[in-house]
Amino acid sequence: MSINKAQGQSVKFVGLDLRIPVFTHGQLYVALSRATSPDNIHILLPANTLDYTTRNVVYPEVLLD
C-alpha cells in the first residue's frame, strides 16, 4: 500500500525499506503512525550501518515559482 493511500487507515503490520531515502516531508511519520502497535513496525536499514537516520527528500525546484 502506498503511503498516500494509507493516510487515515490503520494496518496491523508496517514494513519500511529505508535502504534508499525515498520519503518526502511527512511521509515517514504517516508510514510509522499507521501501525496498530509499535511492536508491529519492521524497518530494513542499509547493511553495515550504525547510522539510524534517513534523508528527508525535498525538491526545492517544485516549491519555487
All heavy atoms as TSV, in Angstrom:
chain	resi	resn	atom	element	x	y	z
A	1	MET	N	N	0.848	-1.159	0.000
A	1	MET	CA	C	0.000	0.000	0.000
A	1	MET	C	C	0.902	1.233	0.000
A	1	MET	O	O	1.883	1.290	0.729
A	1	MET	CB	C	-0.876	-0.031	1.259
A	1	MET	CG	C	-1.733	1.188	1.421
A	1	MET	SD	S	-2.733	1.181	2.935
A	1	MET	CE	C	-3.619	-0.325	2.802
A	2	SER	N	N	0.565	2.203	-0.794
A	2	SER	CA	C	1.369	3.422	-0.832
A	2	SER	C	C	1.116	4.257	0.422
A	2	SER	O	O	0.105	4.098	1.101
A	2	SER	CB	C	1.045	4.240	-2.085
A	2	SER	OG	O	-0.225	4.843	-1.946
A	3	ILE	N	N	2.048	5.146	0.717
A	3	ILE	CA	C	1.904	5.996	1.897
A	3	ILE	C	C	0.669	6.870	1.769
A	3	ILE	O	O	-0.099	7.030	2.714
A	3	ILE	CB	C	3.159	6.874	2.090
A	3	ILE	CG1	C	4.382	5.993	2.314
A	3	ILE	CG2	C	2.973	7.845	3.245
A	3	ILE	CD1	C	4.274	5.027	3.449
A	4	ASN	N	N	0.433	7.455	0.591
A	4	ASN	CA	C	-0.729	8.329	0.412
A	4	ASN	C	C	-2.033	7.568	0.586
A	4	ASN	O	O	-2.987	8.080	1.153
A	4	ASN	CB	C	-0.679	9.007	-0.953
A	4	ASN	CG	C	0.472	9.987	-1.040
A	4	ASN	OD1	O	0.889	10.539	-0.040
A	4	ASN	ND2	N	0.991	10.166	-2.229
A	5	LYS	N	N	-2.080	6.330	0.106
A	5	LYS	CA	C	-3.289	5.521	0.255
A	5	LYS	C	C	-3.506	5.132	1.716
A	5	LYS	O	O	-4.631	4.947	2.156
A	5	LYS	CB	C	-3.187	4.273	-0.613
A	5	LYS	CG	C	-4.440	3.421	-0.610
A	5	LYS	CD	C	-4.360	2.351	-1.658
A	5	LYS	CE	C	-5.526	1.411	-1.623
A	5	LYS	NZ	N	-6.798	2.005	-1.917
A	6	ALA	N	N	-2.426	5.038	2.494
A	6	ALA	CA	C	-2.521	4.610	3.885
A	6	ALA	C	C	-3.019	5.707	4.812
A	6	ALA	O	O	-3.385	5.426	5.946
A	6	ALA	CB	C	-1.158	4.115	4.370
A	7	GLN	N	N	-3.041	6.949	4.362
A	7	GLN	CA	C	-3.477	8.022	5.248
A	7	GLN	C	C	-4.908	7.773	5.707
A	7	GLN	O	O	-5.790	7.496	4.902
A	7	GLN	CB	C	-3.378	9.374	4.550
A	7	GLN	CG	C	-1.957	9.857	4.433
A	7	GLN	CD	C	-1.861	11.226	3.807
A	7	GLN	OE1	O	-2.564	11.536	2.859
A	7	GLN	NE2	N	-0.978	12.046	4.341
A	8	GLY	N	N	-5.110	7.839	7.013
A	8	GLY	CA	C	-6.439	7.634	7.566
A	8	GLY	C	C	-6.782	6.185	7.826
A	8	GLY	O	O	-7.860	5.885	8.310
A	9	GLN	N	N	-5.881	5.254	7.517
A	9	GLN	CA	C	-6.132	3.839	7.730
A	9	GLN	C	C	-5.162	3.294	8.762
A	9	GLN	O	O	-4.065	3.807	8.930
A	9	GLN	CB	C	-5.962	3.062	6.428
A	9	GLN	CG	C	-6.917	3.470	5.347
A	9	GLN	CD	C	-6.761	2.618	4.096
A	9	GLN	OE1	O	-6.265	1.501	4.164
A	9	GLN	NE2	N	-7.174	3.139	2.968
A	10	SER	N	N	-5.575	2.227	9.435
A	10	SER	CA	C	-4.690	1.515	10.348
A	10	SER	C	C	-4.405	0.145	9.763
A	10	SER	O	O	-5.285	-0.477	9.172
A	10	SER	CB	C	-5.347	1.347	11.720
A	10	SER	OG	O	-5.527	2.603	12.319
A	11	VAL	N	N	-3.181	-0.303	9.923
A	11	VAL	CA	C	-2.802	-1.636	9.451
A	11	VAL	C	C	-2.105	-2.359	10.590
A	11	VAL	O	O	-1.496	-1.739	11.464
A	11	VAL	CB	C	-1.896	-1.572	8.202
A	11	VAL	CG1	C	-2.657	-1.055	7.006
A	11	VAL	CG2	C	-0.671	-0.723	8.443
A	12	LYS	N	N	-2.200	-3.682	10.587
A	12	LYS	CA	C	-1.622	-4.454	11.681
A	12	LYS	C	C	-0.099	-4.426	11.645
A	12	LYS	O	O	0.548	-4.285	12.678
A	12	LYS	CB	C	-2.131	-5.889	11.637
A	12	LYS	CG	C	-1.709	-6.686	12.836
A	12	LYS	CD	C	-2.460	-7.970	12.968
A	12	LYS	CE	C	-1.996	-8.648	14.256
A	12	LYS	NZ	N	-2.828	-9.726	14.649
A	13	PHE	N	N	0.493	-4.570	10.465
A	13	PHE	CA	C	1.945	-4.601	10.334
A	13	PHE	C	C	2.406	-3.543	9.346
A	13	PHE	O	O	1.752	-3.316	8.325
A	13	PHE	CB	C	2.423	-5.976	9.838
A	13	PHE	CG	C	2.129	-7.074	10.799
A	13	PHE	CD1	C	1.030	-7.895	10.623
A	13	PHE	CD2	C	2.948	-7.292	11.892
A	13	PHE	CE1	C	0.751	-8.910	11.501
A	13	PHE	CE2	C	2.673	-8.310	12.791
A	13	PHE	CZ	C	1.575	-9.130	12.600
A	14	VAL	N	N	3.537	-2.905	9.659
A	14	VAL	CA	C	4.144	-1.932	8.761
A	14	VAL	C	C	5.587	-2.345	8.550
A	14	VAL	O	O	6.322	-2.593	9.505
A	14	VAL	CB	C	4.089	-0.505	9.345
A	14	VAL	CG1	C	4.906	0.457	8.503
A	14	VAL	CG2	C	2.656	-0.029	9.453
A	15	GLY	N	N	5.993	-2.455	7.300
A	15	GLY	CA	C	7.384	-2.736	6.958
A	15	GLY	C	C	7.900	-1.626	6.069
A	15	GLY	O	O	7.247	-1.232	5.102
A	16	LEU	N	N	9.071	-1.079	6.421
A	16	LEU	CA	C	9.657	0.025	5.660
A	16	LEU	C	C	11.039	-0.368	5.170
A	16	LEU	O	O	11.853	-0.881	5.941
A	16	LEU	CB	C	9.772	1.276	6.530
A	16	LEU	CG	C	8.478	1.840	7.080
A	16	LEU	CD1	C	8.780	2.965	8.053
A	16	LEU	CD2	C	7.595	2.320	5.966
A	17	ASP	N	N	11.309	-0.122	3.910
A	17	ASP	CA	C	12.629	-0.355	3.333
A	17	ASP	C	C	13.323	0.991	3.235
A	17	ASP	O	O	13.022	1.789	2.351
A	17	ASP	CB	C	12.489	-1.002	1.955
A	17	ASP	CG	C	13.826	-1.343	1.325
A	17	ASP	OD1	O	14.884	-0.938	1.874
A	17	ASP	OD2	O	13.823	-2.014	0.287
A	18	LEU	N	N	14.243	1.260	4.160
A	18	LEU	CA	C	14.932	2.548	4.199
A	18	LEU	C	C	16.366	2.431	3.682
A	18	LEU	O	O	17.209	3.265	4.008
A	18	LEU	CB	C	14.926	3.115	5.619
A	18	LEU	CG	C	13.559	3.459	6.177
A	18	LEU	CD1	C	13.697	4.038	7.576
A	18	LEU	CD2	C	12.816	4.414	5.275
A	19	ARG	N	N	16.641	1.414	2.871
A	19	ARG	CA	C	17.989	1.295	2.308
A	19	ARG	C	C	18.277	2.432	1.343
A	19	ARG	O	O	19.415	2.793	1.131
A	19	ARG	CB	C	18.163	-0.055	1.613
A	19	ARG	CG	C	18.152	-1.215	2.604
A	19	ARG	CD	C	18.249	-2.528	1.916
A	19	ARG	NE	N	17.001	-2.752	1.180
A	19	ARG	CZ	C	16.780	-3.806	0.403
A	19	ARG	NH1	N	17.701	-4.718	0.242
A	19	ARG	NH2	N	15.629	-3.947	-0.205
A	20	ILE	N	N	17.238	3.006	0.753
A	20	ILE	CA	C	17.369	4.165	-0.134
A	20	ILE	C	C	16.405	5.229	0.382
A	20	ILE	O	O	15.238	4.941	0.621
A	20	ILE	CB	C	16.994	3.795	-1.591
A	20	ILE	CG1	C	17.901	2.695	-2.099
A	20	ILE	CG2	C	17.048	5.013	-2.490
A	20	ILE	CD1	C	17.463	2.120	-3.437
A	21	PRO	N	N	16.880	6.481	0.601
A	21	PRO	CA	C	15.976	7.519	1.096
A	21	PRO	C	C	14.930	7.889	0.048
A	21	PRO	O	O	15.268	8.330	-1.039
A	21	PRO	CB	C	16.891	8.703	1.402
A	21	PRO	CG	C	18.166	8.426	0.721
A	21	PRO	CD	C	18.234	6.964	0.441
A	22	VAL	N	N	13.671	7.660	0.364
A	22	VAL	CA	C	12.603	7.913	-0.598
A	22	VAL	C	C	11.487	8.771	-0.037
A	22	VAL	O	O	10.593	9.162	-0.771
A	22	VAL	CB	C	11.992	6.593	-1.113
A	22	VAL	CG1	C	13.012	5.790	-1.886
A	22	VAL	CG2	C	11.437	5.769	0.029
A	23	PHE	N	N	11.518	9.055	1.258
A	23	PHE	CA	C	10.409	9.752	1.874
A	23	PHE	C	C	10.506	11.253	1.682
A	23	PHE	O	O	11.559	11.839	1.836
A	23	PHE	CB	C	10.337	9.452	3.374
A	23	PHE	CG	C	9.892	8.062	3.654
A	23	PHE	CD1	C	10.800	7.114	4.059
A	23	PHE	CD2	C	8.566	7.704	3.496
A	23	PHE	CE1	C	10.391	5.827	4.314
A	23	PHE	CE2	C	8.153	6.418	3.746
A	23	PHE	CZ	C	9.072	5.474	4.158
A	24	THR	N	N	9.386	11.852	1.357
A	24	THR	CA	C	9.303	13.303	1.352
A	24	THR	C	C	8.736	13.738	2.692
A	24	THR	O	O	8.330	12.906	3.497
A	24	THR	CB	C	8.414	13.816	0.199
A	24	THR	OG1	O	7.109	13.264	0.345
A	24	THR	CG2	C	8.994	13.440	-1.146
A	25	HIS	N	N	8.704	15.013	2.922
A	25	HIS	CA	C	8.316	15.555	4.221
A	25	HIS	C	C	6.988	14.979	4.697
A	25	HIS	O	O	5.987	15.046	3.996
A	25	HIS	CB	C	8.222	17.077	4.126
A	25	HIS	CG	C	7.890	17.725	5.418
A	25	HIS	ND1	N	8.791	17.800	6.443
A	25	HIS	CD2	C	6.756	18.279	5.873
A	25	HIS	CE1	C	8.230	18.404	7.460
A	25	HIS	NE2	N	6.988	18.707	7.147
A	26	GLY	N	N	6.992	14.397	5.875
A	26	GLY	CA	C	5.770	13.894	6.488
A	26	GLY	C	C	5.449	12.443	6.181
A	26	GLY	O	O	4.690	11.818	6.908
A	27	GLN	N	N	5.993	11.879	5.121
A	27	GLN	CA	C	5.630	10.515	4.755
A	27	GLN	C	C	6.140	9.480	5.749
A	27	GLN	O	O	5.472	8.487	5.994
A	27	GLN	CB	C	6.122	10.175	3.354
A	27	GLN	CG	C	5.316	10.823	2.267
A	27	GLN	CD	C	5.764	10.364	0.899
A	27	GLN	OE1	O	6.952	10.229	0.634
A	27	GLN	NE2	N	4.816	10.121	0.032
A	28	LEU	N	N	7.322	9.691	6.308
A	28	LEU	CA	C	7.837	8.739	7.290
A	28	LEU	C	C	6.920	8.702	8.508
A	28	LEU	O	O	6.589	7.634	9.016
A	28	LEU	CB	C	9.263	9.100	7.692
A	28	LEU	CG	C	9.936	8.139	8.667
A	28	LEU	CD1	C	9.984	6.729	8.104
A	28	LEU	CD2	C	11.336	8.627	9.003
A	29	TYR	N	N	6.492	9.864	8.955
A	29	TYR	CA	C	5.556	9.929	10.084
A	29	TYR	C	C	4.270	9.167	9.761
A	29	TYR	O	O	3.771	8.383	10.574
A	29	TYR	CB	C	5.227	11.380	10.439
A	29	TYR	CG	C	4.040	11.489	11.350
A	29	TYR	CD1	C	4.152	11.220	12.711
A	29	TYR	CD2	C	2.783	11.813	10.846
A	29	TYR	CE1	C	3.052	11.287	13.549
A	29	TYR	CE2	C	1.676	11.882	11.678
A	29	TYR	CZ	C	1.827	11.620	13.023
A	29	TYR	OH	O	0.730	11.673	13.834
A	30	VAL	N	N	3.709	9.394	8.589
A	30	VAL	CA	C	2.471	8.716	8.198
A	30	VAL	C	C	2.688	7.211	8.161
A	30	VAL	O	O	1.881	6.443	8.685
A	30	VAL	CB	C	1.957	9.229	6.830
A	30	VAL	CG1	C	0.805	8.372	6.324
A	30	VAL	CG2	C	1.524	10.678	6.947
A	31	ALA	N	N	3.798	6.779	7.572
A	31	ALA	CA	C	4.071	5.341	7.467
A	31	ALA	C	C	4.174	4.703	8.849
A	31	ALA	O	O	3.592	3.644	9.098
A	31	ALA	CB	C	5.359	5.114	6.688
A	32	LEU	N	N	4.898	5.339	9.758
A	32	LEU	CA	C	5.078	4.772	11.095
A	32	LEU	C	C	3.808	4.847	11.931
A	32	LEU	O	O	3.550	3.970	12.755
A	32	LEU	CB	C	6.225	5.485	11.812
A	32	LEU	CG	C	7.606	5.264	11.214
A	32	LEU	CD1	C	8.629	6.147	11.905
A	32	LEU	CD2	C	8.003	3.799	11.272
A	33	SER	N	N	2.997	5.854	11.723
A	33	SER	CA	C	1.805	6.031	12.557
A	33	SER	C	C	0.635	5.157	12.123
A	33	SER	O	O	-0.390	5.126	12.801
A	33	SER	CB	C	1.374	7.502	12.556
A	33	SER	OG	O	0.938	7.891	11.269
A	34	ARG	N	N	0.754	4.433	11.026
A	34	ARG	CA	C	-0.348	3.575	10.579
A	34	ARG	C	C	-0.414	2.263	11.338
A	34	ARG	O	O	-1.449	1.614	11.371
A	34	ARG	CB	C	-0.239	3.261	9.080
A	34	ARG	CG	C	-0.329	4.459	8.149
A	34	ARG	CD	C	-1.606	5.235	8.330
A	34	ARG	NE	N	-1.350	6.358	9.219
A	34	ARG	CZ	C	-2.262	7.100	9.820
A	34	ARG	NH1	N	-3.523	6.871	9.649
A	34	ARG	NH2	N	-1.945	8.082	10.622
A	35	ALA	N	N	0.677	1.825	11.952
A	35	ALA	CA	C	0.693	0.539	12.656
A	35	ALA	C	C	-0.165	0.613	13.911
A	35	ALA	O	O	-0.199	1.633	14.595
A	35	ALA	CB	C	2.116	0.149	13.021
A	36	THR	N	N	-0.833	-0.483	14.220
A	36	THR	CA	C	-1.684	-0.523	15.399
A	36	THR	C	C	-0.863	-0.689	16.678
A	36	THR	O	O	-1.363	-0.441	17.769
A	36	THR	CB	C	-2.709	-1.663	15.295
A	36	THR	OG1	O	-2.008	-2.896	15.082
A	36	THR	CG2	C	-3.680	-1.418	14.151
A	37	SER	N	N	0.408	-1.103	16.549
A	37	SER	CA	C	1.282	-1.269	17.707
A	37	SER	C	C	2.730	-1.025	17.279
A	37	SER	O	O	3.129	-1.464	16.195
A	37	SER	CB	C	1.153	-2.687	18.264
A	37	SER	OG	O	2.185	-2.950	19.178
A	38	PRO	N	N	3.529	-0.370	18.103
A	38	PRO	CA	C	4.941	-0.171	17.763
A	38	PRO	C	C	5.700	-1.490	17.588
A	38	PRO	O	O	6.687	-1.556	16.862
A	38	PRO	CB	C	5.502	0.614	18.952
A	38	PRO	CG	C	4.329	1.204	19.628
A	38	PRO	CD	C	3.162	0.300	19.354
A	39	ASP	N	N	5.221	-2.550	18.224
A	39	ASP	CA	C	5.860	-3.858	18.086
A	39	ASP	C	C	5.678	-4.446	16.689
A	39	ASP	O	O	6.364	-5.405	16.327
A	39	ASP	CB	C	5.308	-4.838	19.123
A	39	ASP	CG	C	5.623	-4.407	20.541
A	39	ASP	OD1	O	6.692	-3.780	20.746
A	39	ASP	OD2	O	4.811	-4.696	21.441
A	40	ASN	N	N	4.754	-3.902	15.924
A	40	ASN	CA	C	4.464	-4.425	14.589
A	40	ASN	C	C	5.117	-3.612	13.476
A	40	ASN	O	O	4.723	-3.713	12.321
A	40	ASN	CB	C	2.952	-4.480	14.360
A	40	ASN	CG	C	2.275	-5.456	15.290
A	40	ASN	OD1	O	2.900	-6.384	15.799
A	40	ASN	ND2	N	1.002	-5.255	15.541
A	41	ILE	N	N	6.093	-2.774	13.822
A	41	ILE	CA	C	6.823	-1.987	12.829
A	41	ILE	C	C	8.183	-2.632	12.594
A	41	ILE	O	O	8.923	-2.894	13.551
A	41	ILE	CB	C	7.009	-0.524	13.301
A	41	ILE	CG1	C	5.654	0.157	13.477
A	41	ILE	CG2	C	7.880	0.245	12.309
A	41	ILE	CD1	C	5.740	1.523	14.120
A	42	HIS	N	N	8.495	-2.908	11.336
A	42	HIS	CA	C	9.776	-3.500	10.974
A	42	HIS	C	C	10.423	-2.613	9.914
A	42	HIS	O	O	9.784	-2.248	8.929
A	42	HIS	CB	C	9.592	-4.916	10.441
A	42	HIS	CG	C	8.953	-5.812	11.463
A	42	HIS	ND1	N	9.685	-6.424	12.454
A	42	HIS	CD2	C	7.673	-6.164	11.660
A	42	HIS	CE1	C	8.861	-7.131	13.214
A	42	HIS	NE2	N	7.630	-6.982	12.753
A	43	ILE	N	N	11.696	-2.268	10.142
A	43	ILE	CA	C	12.408	-1.351	9.254
A	43	ILE	C	C	13.663	-2.018	8.736
A	43	ILE	O	O	14.470	-2.533	9.517
A	43	ILE	CB	C	12.754	-0.040	9.986
A	43	ILE	CG1	C	11.469	0.637	10.469
A	43	ILE	CG2	C	13.548	0.891	9.077
A	43	ILE	CD1	C	11.688	1.854	11.331
A	44	LEU	N	N	13.830	-2.025	7.422
A	44	LEU	CA	C	15.010	-2.568	6.769
A	44	LEU	C	C	15.986	-1.427	6.530
A	44	LEU	O	O	15.669	-0.461	5.825
A	44	LEU	CB	C	14.628	-3.233	5.447
A	44	LEU	CG	C	15.745	-3.878	4.651
A	44	LEU	CD1	C	16.429	-4.975	5.460
A	44	LEU	CD2	C	15.182	-4.446	3.362
A	45	LEU	N	N	17.169	-1.502	7.147
A	45	LEU	CA	C	18.190	-0.456	7.029
A	45	LEU	C	C	19.331	-0.938	6.145
A	45	LEU	O	O	19.481	-2.145	5.927
A	45	LEU	CB	C	18.728	-0.107	8.423
A	45	LEU	CG	C	17.716	0.491	9.392
A	45	LEU	CD1	C	18.315	0.564	10.786
A	45	LEU	CD2	C	17.277	1.860	8.930
A	46	PRO	N	N	20.172	-0.019	5.648
A	46	PRO	CA	C	21.326	-0.433	4.854
A	46	PRO	C	C	22.232	-1.360	5.663
A	46	PRO	O	O	22.363	-1.225	6.885
A	46	PRO	CB	C	22.047	0.880	4.540
A	46	PRO	CG	C	21.026	1.942	4.728
A	46	PRO	CD	C	20.084	1.432	5.776
A	47	ALA	N	N	22.872	-2.288	4.970
A	47	ALA	CA	C	23.779	-3.230	5.629
A	47	ALA	C	C	24.992	-2.493	6.183
A	47	ALA	O	O	25.437	-1.491	5.628
A	47	ALA	CB	C	24.226	-4.293	4.633
A	48	ASN	N	N	25.510	-2.992	7.276
A	48	ASN	CA	C	26.746	-2.480	7.882
A	48	ASN	C	C	26.674	-0.999	8.212
A	48	ASN	O	O	27.609	-0.257	7.929
A	48	ASN	CB	C	27.949	-2.758	6.980
A	48	ASN	CG	C	28.091	-4.231	6.698
A	48	ASN	OD1	O	27.856	-5.062	7.564
A	48	ASN	ND2	N	28.455	-4.566	5.481
A	49	THR	N	N	25.577	-0.562	8.781
A	49	THR	CA	C	25.468	0.848	9.155
A	49	THR	C	C	25.087	0.971	10.622
A	49	THR	O	O	24.350	0.146	11.153
A	49	THR	CB	C	24.442	1.600	8.297
A	49	THR	OG1	O	24.485	2.970	8.647
A	49	THR	CG2	C	23.036	1.096	8.492
A	50	LEU	N	N	25.611	1.976	11.258
A	50	LEU	CA	C	25.203	2.314	12.617
A	50	LEU	C	C	24.436	3.627	12.626
A	50	LEU	O	O	24.068	4.130	13.672
A	50	LEU	CB	C	26.439	2.419	13.523
A	50	LEU	CG	C	27.212	1.120	13.709
A	50	LEU	CD1	C	28.450	1.355	14.555
A	50	LEU	CD2	C	26.336	0.053	14.333
A	51	ASP	N	N	24.215	4.170	11.431
A	51	ASP	CA	C	23.501	5.433	11.280
A	51	ASP	C	C	22.019	5.136	11.101
A	51	ASP	O	O	21.591	4.646	10.071
A	51	ASP	CB	C	24.045	6.187	10.063
A	51	ASP	CG	C	23.389	7.542	9.884
A	51	ASP	OD1	O	22.780	8.042	10.841
A	51	ASP	OD2	O	23.500	8.097	8.781
A	52	TYR	N	N	21.234	5.400	12.130
A	52	TYR	CA	C	19.803	5.096	12.095
A	52	TYR	C	C	19.002	6.316	11.673
A	52	TYR	O	O	18.041	6.699	12.324
A	52	TYR	CB	C	19.338	4.584	13.453
A	52	TYR	CG	C	20.043	3.323	13.866
A	52	TYR	CD1	C	20.819	3.278	15.009
A	52	TYR	CD2	C	19.947	2.177	13.106
A	52	TYR	CE1	C	21.473	2.122	15.388
A	52	TYR	CE2	C	20.591	1.012	13.459
A	52	TYR	CZ	C	21.355	0.991	14.610
A	52	TYR	OH	O	21.994	-0.161	14.968
A	53	THR	N	N	19.400	6.928	10.571
A	53	THR	CA	C	18.698	8.094	10.051
A	53	THR	C	C	18.351	7.868	8.592
A	53	THR	O	O	18.905	6.988	7.929
A	53	THR	CB	C	19.558	9.372	10.167
A	53	THR	OG1	O	20.713	9.220	9.353
A	53	THR	CG2	C	19.950	9.641	11.610
A	54	THR	N	N	17.432	8.663	8.087
A	54	THR	CA	C	17.119	8.670	6.663
A	54	THR	C	C	16.963	10.117	6.232
A	54	THR	O	O	16.637	10.984	7.046
A	54	THR	CB	C	15.844	7.854	6.354
A	54	THR	OG1	O	15.700	7.726	4.944
A	54	THR	CG2	C	14.603	8.498	6.950
A	55	ARG	N	N	17.215	10.382	4.978
A	55	ARG	CA	C	17.111	11.745	4.466
A	55	ARG	C	C	15.656	12.140	4.279
A	55	ARG	O	O	14.826	11.327	3.898
A	55	ARG	CB	C	17.828	11.852	3.117
A	55	ARG	CG	C	19.326	11.816	3.242
A	55	ARG	CD	C	20.020	12.098	1.914
A	55	ARG	NE	N	19.640	13.418	1.435
A	55	ARG	CZ	C	19.279	13.672	0.174
A	55	ARG	NH1	N	19.253	12.739	-0.725
A	55	ARG	NH2	N	18.944	14.887	-0.181
A	56	ASN	N	N	15.374	13.398	4.537
A	56	ASN	CA	C	14.083	13.976	4.230
A	56	ASN	C	C	14.234	14.597	2.841
A	56	ASN	O	O	14.818	15.657	2.692
A	56	ASN	CB	C	13.712	15.038	5.271
A	56	ASN	CG	C	12.356	15.634	5.010
A	56	ASN	OD1	O	11.569	15.099	4.245
A	56	ASN	ND2	N	12.080	16.755	5.637
A	57	VAL	N	N	13.759	13.912	1.828
A	57	VAL	CA	C	13.953	14.343	0.451
A	57	VAL	C	C	13.036	15.522	0.154
A	57	VAL	O	O	11.820	15.415	0.286
A	57	VAL	CB	C	13.676	13.184	-0.526
A	57	VAL	CG1	C	13.872	13.628	-1.953
A	57	VAL	CG2	C	14.575	12.002	-0.207
A	58	VAL	N	N	13.632	16.630	-0.225
A	58	VAL	CA	C	12.870	17.833	-0.561
A	58	VAL	C	C	13.334	18.305	-1.929
A	58	VAL	O	O	14.532	18.351	-2.201
A	58	VAL	CB	C	13.087	18.957	0.476
A	58	VAL	CG1	C	12.350	20.211	0.062
A	58	VAL	CG2	C	12.637	18.495	1.845
A	59	TYR	N	N	12.409	18.645	-2.792
A	59	TYR	CA	C	12.724	19.153	-4.123
A	59	TYR	C	C	12.404	20.634	-4.157
A	59	TYR	O	O	11.283	21.034	-4.418
A	59	TYR	CB	C	11.915	18.401	-5.189
A	59	TYR	CG	C	12.240	16.937	-5.260
A	59	TYR	CD1	C	11.434	15.990	-4.660
A	59	TYR	CD2	C	13.391	16.508	-5.921
A	59	TYR	CE1	C	11.748	14.634	-4.718
A	59	TYR	CE2	C	13.712	15.166	-5.988
A	59	TYR	CZ	C	12.878	14.246	-5.377
A	59	TYR	OH	O	13.201	12.925	-5.440
A	60	PRO	N	N	13.421	21.508	-3.860
A	60	PRO	CA	C	13.142	22.938	-3.786
A	60	PRO	C	C	12.622	23.516	-5.099
A	60	PRO	O	O	11.854	24.472	-5.090
A	60	PRO	CB	C	14.491	23.571	-3.435
A	60	PRO	CG	C	15.466	22.470	-3.287
A	60	PRO	CD	C	14.790	21.192	-3.579
A	61	GLU	N	N	12.991	22.931	-6.222
A	61	GLU	CA	C	12.533	23.470	-7.507
A	61	GLU	C	C	11.017	23.372	-7.654
A	61	GLU	O	O	10.398	24.129	-8.386
A	61	GLU	CB	C	13.247	22.787	-8.676
A	61	GLU	CG	C	13.009	21.294	-8.786
A	61	GLU	CD	C	13.989	20.451	-7.961
A	61	GLU	OE1	O	14.727	21.012	-7.141
A	61	GLU	OE2	O	13.983	19.235	-8.138
A	62	VAL	N	N	10.396	22.448	-6.954
A	62	VAL	CA	C	8.948	22.318	-7.006
A	62	VAL	C	C	8.298	23.434	-6.185
A	62	VAL	O	O	7.197	23.880	-6.483
A	62	VAL	CB	C	8.512	20.931	-6.464
A	62	VAL	CG1	C	7.008	20.821	-6.381
A	62	VAL	CG2	C	9.078	19.837	-7.347
A	63	LEU	N	N	8.993	23.896	-5.140
A	63	LEU	CA	C	8.428	24.907	-4.262
A	63	LEU	C	C	8.592	26.326	-4.803
A	63	LEU	O	O	7.922	27.244	-4.360
A	63	LEU	CB	C	9.110	24.818	-2.886
A	63	LEU	CG	C	8.988	23.474	-2.195
A	63	LEU	CD1	C	9.812	23.472	-0.917
A	63	LEU	CD2	C	7.542	23.128	-1.911
A	64	LEU	N	N	9.497	26.505	-5.774
A	64	LEU	CA	C	9.765	27.830	-6.322
A	64	LEU	C	C	8.833	28.155	-7.472
A	64	LEU	O	O	8.489	27.313	-8.270
A	64	LEU	CB	C	11.217	27.926	-6.790
A	64	LEU	CG	C	12.277	27.681	-5.712
A	64	LEU	CD1	C	13.652	27.671	-6.343
A	64	LEU	CD2	C	12.186	28.742	-4.646
A	65	ASP	N	N	8.440	29.413	-7.580
A	65	ASP	CA	C	7.615	29.841	-8.713
A	65	ASP	C	C	8.485	30.461	-9.773
A	65	ASP	O	O	9.430	31.103	-9.573
A	65	ASP	CB	C	6.576	30.870	-8.272
A	65	ASP	CG	C	5.392	30.178	-7.624
A	65	ASP	OD1	O	4.931	29.186	-8.202
A	65	ASP	OD2	O	4.957	30.639	-6.557
